[in-house]
Amino acid sequence: MKRRLLLDPAVRELLREAAPGLRTMIADTLLDLAEEPEPLAARPYGGIPDAFEIRAETFRLVYTRGAEHVSVWILQIDT
């Protein structure tokens, strides 16, 4: 089931400012989360129910998921 993808305004701004190749990689990850909110790369975050973290070589995402949505709260770009 595809979930609604909600992005914090700060996440949207960082995504806009990212280099094109990195932006595409992050966007692909975000779109995949709408399909599968708990991929193998996701780790529980901070003991918060339904909160997860994904760390890649060049970025980090923190998000929560519900039955009908995925909300991305933190995007940290490490380049």
Beta strands, then each sheet from edge to edge (+ up, - down):
strand 1: 4-7
strand 2: 43-44
strand 3: 51-55
strand 4: 59-65
strand 5: 69-77
sheet 1: 1+ 5+ 4- 3+ 2-
end
